[in-house]
Amino acid sequence: MRAHFLRLDPDARASRFMAALGDAAVAAHAERAMQAPGLMFGVFVDDALRGLAELRPLGREGLAGRFGARAEGALAVERGFRCAGHGGLLLERLAEAARNRGVRELHLRCLPVNGAMRRLAARLGAEVRLRDGESEAALRLTRPTPLSLWREGVEGLLDLGLAVAAPASLPRAA
């Protein structure tokens, strides 16, 4: 994860972290992210992490390390791997994982210049607003269903199978 964040170009770093960050700050975030409550999903290409999405609980439950009614999502895809559907895949996985954990509202923030993120959020039905110099999206989620829980479980098993058995050249989410 650290290597992925360090490979992000300056614009992608600013978009992901909402500020221009140097290598030391990015490495520190990666270290904290591994300890923080929540979930992460990645897209691997040739055994390298090229896209990463994070789902973190918000509110009082988040302070206790549990998901409650609200959560925040963030994602970044490296240059050269964008426009291939990875961002949409990651955001869909975040939304389904949040839904299946009882989250009712998934919050996404990005810089106003990050049109790709705003379009991804809008495509999933999020209401995107400009607020205090940043774009904020709130995706209202429905309750989990047996099908959504089953689908997430099957996708996880497929990802595990691909991680173990697939040729390194196939892109995969895990």
Secondary structure, 3 states (H helix, E strand, C coil): CHHHHHHCCHHHHHHHHCCCCCHHHHHHHHHHHHHCCCEEEEEEECCEEEEEEEEEECHHHHHCCCCCCEEEEEEEECCCCCCCCHHHHHHHHHHHHHHHCCCCEEEEEECCCCHHHHHHHHHCCCEEEEECCEEEEEEECCCCCHHHHHHHHHHHHHHHHHHHHCCCCCCEEC
